[in-house]
Amino acid sequence: MNKIFPKKLKKGDTVQVIAPASSLGIISQENREISNQRFQKMGLKLIFGKHVEEIDDFNSSSIESRIEDLHEAFRNPKVKVVLCVIGGFNSNQLLKYIDWNLIKNNPKIFCGFSDITALGNAIFAKTGLVNYSGPAYANFSEKKGFDYTLEYFEKCLFSKKPFEIKPSQKWSDDKYYLDQKNRTLFKNKGPLIVNEGEVEGTLLGGNLCTLNLLQGTQYFPDISNSILFIENDYESNAVTFDRNLQSLLHLPNFDKVRGIVFGRFQRASEINNDKLIKIIKTKKELDSFSIIINADFGHTQSMITFPIGGRAKLSVKDGKIKLEIIEH
């Protein structure tokens, strides 16, 4: 597959916010204003899809409305970034209605995470367009502790230069969108080594249970020669995560994966580092893989932006970790 890299951002560019999963209607006006101010400080112009405020019984909107906004964002030559409001549960409903040629012929930055994992990996599989797992519009409303997230958003989307992923100093796992003042920031111990090795490959992944929704379909990317970035949210406990991981391992070309980077888990999942290592060590299929855990992505605050379809290099040697995004 020929990869397509979208043009990087520059000041004055237009960002269109769309809601392919949950509606903008669930985001408070106060938090919208904080997000808007952040984009203004970056020198970016924000516009919103026609249907982003629509909200139904599922905190979303119709397939027709969501597809119209997605297509319009890619069709508009002034739009340089298509940014998702937030995650949710139903973006995979859109896949068979997407005009893939429209996206392929109008390449631009597409960014979101969580449920948007389904769209990001499908876009790469169907078009070759490299896109980005990173903060959604709602994340930009975080008042405290957002500096790290913003730093890596800018490193990935404003520049072509390779960059090394350094661990954040602190992280949080709270409902900042409900209470911006009473928050707890934890010291970050950084990524931990499970298996050593030096590997390079195509970066794929995101939210594991969402990625698995694509298995067996035309929308699942080829994982051969890949480094997988995998995370899950608080709704996944050790048992459900174990079986979701096992499902991935059963894929016929999983043995061609080169390495795995696991993101940080939310505290409510009760999957701590020791428990995650135990899960990994029960999988003999993973014995030869380079693996680290507790990286800065997932559903906690302080997150990197990484390219789905880009290239990464993971060096785990002599007890030291070096994780680089070399093509994005």
N, C-alpha and C positions, 0 to 999 in steps of 0.2 A: 504493500500500500504506500502510495505517495503521501507523505505528511504535508499538511498545510499549516503554516504558522501565521496567525493574525498579526497585523501591525501593532506595535507597542503604543502605549498611551503617551500623550503629551498634553500640556496645559492648553485649555480651550476646547478639548474634545468633549463630545456629548455621550453621556451614559443614559441608556434607557432601562428603567426598572420594570420588570414584568413579574407576574405571579403564576408560574406554571404549576405550583402546588398550592400552598396556603395563601390566602388573600392578604392584601395590604390592610384590609379592614380590621385585622387583629392587632395591628401595630398602633400604639397610642400616638396622639398628636405630638406630645412632648418628645417622644423618642424619634419621631420622624424629623422634628426640627433639629435634633442633635445630629442625626445622620446627614441631613441636608447641609448643615454647617461644615461638617467634615469634608464633604465633596467640594464645597465652595473653597475651603482652604487649600485643597489640592489643585484648584484651578479648573475643575471639571464642571460641566453643565449637566444638570439632572432633568430628565423628562420621564414621564410615566405612561405606561400602556393604557389604552382606552378603558380596559376592563379590570384594572388592578383592584378597584374598590368593591367589585361585586363579591358577594359572600353568600354561601348557601348553607344547608344543614351540616355540611362537612368542612366548614371554614375555607371553602374553595369556591370555584365557579365552574361553569359548564366547559366541556371540552372545546366547544366552538369558540368561546370567548378567549380561552387560554391560547389556543392555536392561532387565533387572529392576532393577538398581541405578540406572540413569538415570531410569526411570519412578518409582521409589520416592522418589528425591531431589526430583523435581518435585511429587510427590503429597503429600509431608509438609509440612504448613503451618508447622512449626517451622523448616524449612530456608530460609535466606535466600540462600545461595550454594551453587552446585554447582561444585566445584573438581576439576579433573582431576589425577590422580597425576602424569602426565608425558605425553610424546608417544608415538610408536611408528610403526606402519605400517598399521593396519587399522581405524581408526574409521569409515571409509566403508562397512564391512560392515553397519553398524547402520542405515543411512538408511531402508531400506524397511520396517523393523520399528518405527520410532519412532511413538508416538502423538502426532502434531503438535498435536491439539486439547488434549491434556493439558498440553503445554508452553505453548500459547497462553493457556489458561485459568488457568494457575498461573505467571505470569511471575516469574522471579527471576534473580539474577545467575548467569551461566554463564561460566566462565573457564578458559582453557588456551591452549596455542600449539602450533606445529609440526604434527603430524598432526591435532590438534584443529581446525585450520583447516577441515577438511571439515565437521565438526559445526557450528562457529560460523557459517559462511556459509550452510549449509543451514538452520539454525534461523532465521536472519534471512529467508531466501528463502521459507520455508514458513509462518512465523508472524508475521513483522514484529518479533519480539523482539530488541531490541538486546542484544548480548552482548559478551564481552570477550576480546581477545587479550592475554594477560599471563602472568605467572609461574604455573607449575603448583606443586602441593604440593611436589614434589621441589626446586624452585628455592629454596624458603624455608630449605633446609638450608645454604645458602652462608654460611660464617662471615664471610668477609672481602669487602668490596666490595659489600655488598647494600643499602647505604643508599639509593642512587639508585633501585633497583628498588622498594624498599618505599615510597619517597616518592611515586612515580607510581602505584603500586597504590592507595595511600590517596587520592591526588588524584582518581582516576577512580572509585573505588568507594564512598568515604565522603561525597562532596560532589557537588552538582549544578553547582557553579561552573565556568565555562569556565576553561581553563588553557593556558598557553603551554608548549610543550615546549622546554626548555633542554637543551643537550648535557651529558652526564655529564663529570666531570673525568677519570675513568679507566675503562678497560674491561679485561676479561680473556677469555681463550679457552683454558681449561685444564680438566682433569678434577678440579674441586674436590671432587666427590663421592667421589673416591678418595683424594685427598691435600689436606687443608684447609690445610696449612702451607706447602708449597713451591709457591707460586703467583707468577705474574708479572702485574703490573698495568701496562698501557700508558697513556700520556698520550693522551687523546682529542683529535683535531684538529677534531672536530665535523663537521657535515654540509657537503657541498660542492655547489655549484651546477652543474647541467648546462644547464638552460634557465630563463630568467626568466619571470615572469608572476604574476598575482594571481588565485587561484581559490578557490572554496568548493564543497563537495559532500559527498555521503554517503561515509563512510569504509568501505571494503571491503578484503578481502585477508588477508594472512598469508603462510604458506609457499606459494610459487608452485607447486611440483610437486604439492602436495596440493590446492591450489585448482583446478588444472587437471583433477583427477580428476572434478570436478563438471561439466565442460563437456558440453553437449548433454543434460543431465538436468534434471529439475524442481527440482533442489537448487541450481542455479547462480543466484546473485542477479543482478538487473538492474544492470549496471554503468554505465548511462546517468547522467550528471551525478554521477559519483563521483570521489573521490580514492583511488587505489589505494596501499595499503601492501604492499610486496612484499619478501620475503627468501627465502633458501635456505640449507641447511646445508652441512656439509663434503663431503657425498656428491655435491654438484653442482659440477662444474668449469665452466670457461668455455664449453665446447662444449655441455654438456647444459643449462646455464642459458640459453644463447642460444636453443636450440630450444624450451625451455619458454616463454621470453618471446615468441618468435615465434608460438607456438600461441595465446597470449593475444591477440596483435595481430590474428590472423585472425578473431576473433569479429566478427559482423556489426555490432554496435553499439559496437565499440571506439572509433570516432571520436568518440563522445559522452563518453568519459572526459575529465576536466578536468585531472588532474595525477597524478603518480606520486612516491611517496616510497620509496626503496630502503633497506632495512635493512643493517646491517653484516654482512659476510661473514666466515665463519670462515677462519682462515689456511690450513687444509688444503685449502680449495677452490682456492687460488691465484688467487682473483679479487680483485685489489687495485683501488684506486680508478681507476687509469689504465686497467686492462683493462676494468672495468665501463663506463667512459665510452666506450671504443672500441666495445663491444658496442652501447650505446645509440645511438651516432652512426651505426651501420650501418643503423639502422631509420628510414627516411624518415617512417614513420607517426608517429614521436615528435617530429618537428621543432617542432611547434607546442604541445607539452605543457610545462607547468611541471614541472620535474623536479629533485629533489635526491637525493643519495646519502649513504650512511654515517650514517644515523640510528640512534638507540639502540633497535633491536629486532632480533630474529633469534635466533640460537643462541649468541651470545656473552653474557657476563655484563655487567650494567648494561643493563636493558631497561625500556622504558615499558610501561604498560598502555594499550591504545586500544580504543575501542568499534566493533565491527563493526555497521554500521548507524547509527552516530552521525554527527555532522557535524564536518568539519574545514575549516580555512581555511589556505591556504598562500600566503604573500606572498614572492616572490623578486624583489627590485627593487634596482637600483643596487648590486649585490654583497652585499646583506644578505638574510638569511633570517628569516622569522617563521612558525613553524608552531604553530597553535592548535587545540585540541580545544574546540569551542564548544557542542556538545550531546552529552551522554553519559549 
